[in-house]
Amino acid sequence: MPHSSAEHIELTERYAAHNYHPLPVVLESGEGCWVTDVEGRRYLDCLAGYSALNFGHCHPRLVARATEQLQKLTLTSRAFYNDQFGPFARDLAALTGKDMVLPMNTGAEAVETAIKVSRRWGYQVKGVPAGRASIITMDGNFHGRTTTIVSFSTDHVATADYGPFTPGFPRVKYGDIDAIANAVDETTVAVLFEPVQGEGGVILPPDGFLRDLRALCRERDILMVADEVQSGLGRAGTTFACDREGVTPDIYILGKALGGGLYPVSAIAADADVLGVITPGSHGSTFGGNPLAAAVGREVIAMLQEGEYQQRAQVLGARLEAGLRTMVGQGVVGIRVRGLWAGVDVDPSLLSGRELCEGLLERGVLAKDTHGSTIRLAPPLVATEEEIDILLDALRDTLDEAQSSQA
């Protein structure tokens, strides 16, 4: 068994496909907002597993519930009922305000499920001609890595050499309600969008866009499908990012934080007039809805129903935004904040996003770059004000050092 970071990195680079370019840190344990590497150095985790760790690492309440279920029953297949799934489905339906849910495992699977449901609804309910259903998507989107999903990606790295691609996904400018309206035709069954584009760098839509989109979808008889895999479950300062404008989509796509950082759990939620098109044998998953997933997911729902984490995201997000604003013009050229979630654009003549994350790593803070000179910050919602200040101090110090070296 390797011991040092160098040995672990060498082993990974030798035997694992190079589909990621990690920072040179090898993590061994975690608690709350903090992780520890194999040499014993601690780091403040400000990525939180792309929002999968909204409740931090190894939250005692979630670990206890998972341990209890691990000792009883973990998997049965949906060929049988189990005693955890029904209560989970009921509670998730209540959280979303929808009639029913359909569980999967990963976010990409949930997106694929929403695509299938939207198309089937289009044929069976709306009456779109067979084989012609289309779903409007957005420039700059990120919904997963399957071949169908990357078919409507604008990221060349994600699409290169993976064609031929799946047709039926016209794409328009994100946040442009007029472009969406002009793209609707007799084949349109849904609009698939992220209330906040996380992978794109925490890109926010124009104020009122969600309300306008809700009205347009209702007027044109098409489904409003919100991918809340990253933005949902407390991250945006509300249970769902769509709540910021008082909007309820026809389909919620959920994942990441639904598994509490312990287990992959995803689902879509919709009313019976939409999800009722799914019949036995028409869709399924070996692991979706298993007892362990349902037990963990139900505990996550219970925690969210208390409202504490949504409030923490608002309060801590305001502190993070205030601190980031003091850096604009001091190496930072732009910021975008929604709840406890920020995109920070650094001056590209000063640092790339990767270089900024490497500087943060040296100061004991973990973050992730995206698209050149942008980084994303998403500390767990269990963070303290002092931990937000640690992040801000590390960011400020890294920028100051870079500016000094150019002087």
Buried (B, 14 or more C-beta within 10 A) or exposed (E): EEEEBEEBBEEBEEEEEEEEEEBEBBBEEBEBBBBBBBEEEEBBBBBBBBBBBBBBBBBEEBBEBBEEBBEEBBEBEBEEEBEBBEEBBBBBBEBBEBBBBBBBBBBBBBBBBBBBBBBBBBBEBBEBEEEBBBBBBBBBBBBBBBEBBBBBBBBEEBBEEEEEBBEBBBBBEBBBBEBBBEBBEEBBBBBBBBBBBBBBBBBBBEEEBBBBBBEBBEEEEBBBBBBBBBBBBBBBBBBBBBBBBEBBBBBBBBBBBBBBBBBBBBBBBBBEEBBBBBEEEEBBBEBBBBBBBBBBBBBBBEBBEEEEBBBBBBBBBBBBBEBBEEBEEEBBBBBBBBBBBBBBBBBEEBBBBBBBBBBBBEBBBBBBBBBEBBBBBBBBBBBEEEBBEBBBEBBBBBBEBBBEEEE
